């Protein structure tokens, strides 16, 4: 497996693990209060849109197969509702704010670790420092804007 393809697959798997608790939080927020659920869902939508782009680009860049890029993007996209509904149904009785906060922090740690260990080094290998720095800045702005919507 080519290094960039490996990064794409690892990123997709990381995003799937990241999206499952997000789905649970969205469903539970909606059950708790409709307005909260809508705000959370809109925030999740805005920050999930840019998440699918690197998955598709990395897989397509290494395989040149749209079907493969689409398959991994669909896995990523469907992981939130597919994981969220069963998680909310089975864990609803003990999902406290502390449990949700801890779960989201674990997922955040996974994403930060993957970004530092895999994504940034892969971008640096392409020897495009302006594009790498610009991409990091754009990603931070996109995530910051979506988080502001949740506030």
JOLINDA-V215454 format. One record per residue. N is the residue number from 1. RES is the residue in one small letter. OMEGA is omega in whole degrees, -180 to 180 (999 if undefined). Layout:
N_RES_OMEGA / N_RES_OMEGA
This chain:
1_x_179 / 2_x_-178 / 3_x_-179 / 4_x_177 / 5_x_178 / 6_x_178 / 7_x_179 / 8_x_180 / 9_x_178 / 10_x_179 / 11_x_179 / 12_x_179 / 13_x_177 / 14_x_180 / 15_x_178 / 16_x_178 / 17_x_179 / 18_x_-174 / 19_x_-178 / 20_x_178 / 21_x_176 / 22_x_177 / 23_x_179 / 24_x_-180 / 25_x_179 / 26_x_-180 / 27_x_-178 / 28_x_176 / 29_x_179 / 30_x_179 / 31_x_-179 / 32_x_-180 / 33_x_-175 / 34_x_-179 / 35_x_178 / 36_x_179 / 37_x_179 / 38_x_179 / 39_x_179 / 40_x_-179 / 41_x_179 / 42_x_177 / 43_x_178 / 44_x_179 / 45_x_-177 / 46_x_-179 / 47_x_176 / 48_x_180 / 49_x_-180 / 50_x_179 / 51_x_-178 / 52_x_-177 / 53_x_-180 / 54_x_177 / 55_x_-178 / 56_x_-177 / 57_x_-178 / 58_x_-180 / 59_x_-180 / 60_x_-178 / 61_x_-177 / 62_x_-177 / 63_x_-174 / 64_x_179 / 65_x_179 / 66_x_-178 / 67_x_179 / 68_x_178 / 69_x_179 / 70_x_-179 / 71_x_-180 / 72_x_177 / 73_x_178 / 74_x_176 / 75_x_180 / 76_x_-176 / 77_x_-176 / 78_x_-177 / 79_x_-179 / 80_x_178 / 81_x_-178 / 82_x_179 / 83_x_-175 / 84_x_-177 / 85_x_178 / 86_x_180 / 87_x_180 / 88_x_-178 / 89_x_-175 / 90_x_-176 / 91_x_-175 / 92_x_-175 / 93_x_-179 / 94_x_178 / 95_x_177 / 96_x_177 / 97_x_179 / 98_x_179 / 99_x_179 / 100_x_180 / 101_x_179 / 102_x_179 / 103_x_180 / 104_x_178 / 105_x_177 / 106_x_180 / 107_x_177 / 108_x_178 / 109_x_177 / 110_x_-178 / 111_x_179 / 112_x_179 / 113_x_179 / 114_x_180 / 115_x_-178 / 116_x_-174 / 117_x_-171 / 118_x_-170 / 119_x_-179 / 120_x_176 / 121_x_178 / 122_x_177 / 123_x_-180 / 124_x_178 / 125_x_-179 / 126_x_174 / 127_x_175 / 128_x_-173 / 129_x_180 / 130_x_178 / 131_x_179 / 132_x_180 / 133_x_178 / 134_x_178 / 135_x_177 / 136_x_-180 / 137_x_-180 / 138_x_178 / 139_x_179 / 140_x_179 / 141_x_180 / 142_x_180 / 143_x_179 / 144_x_180 / 145_x_-179 / 146_x_178 / 147_x_177 / 148_x_179 / 149_x_-179 / 150_x_-176 / 151_x_999
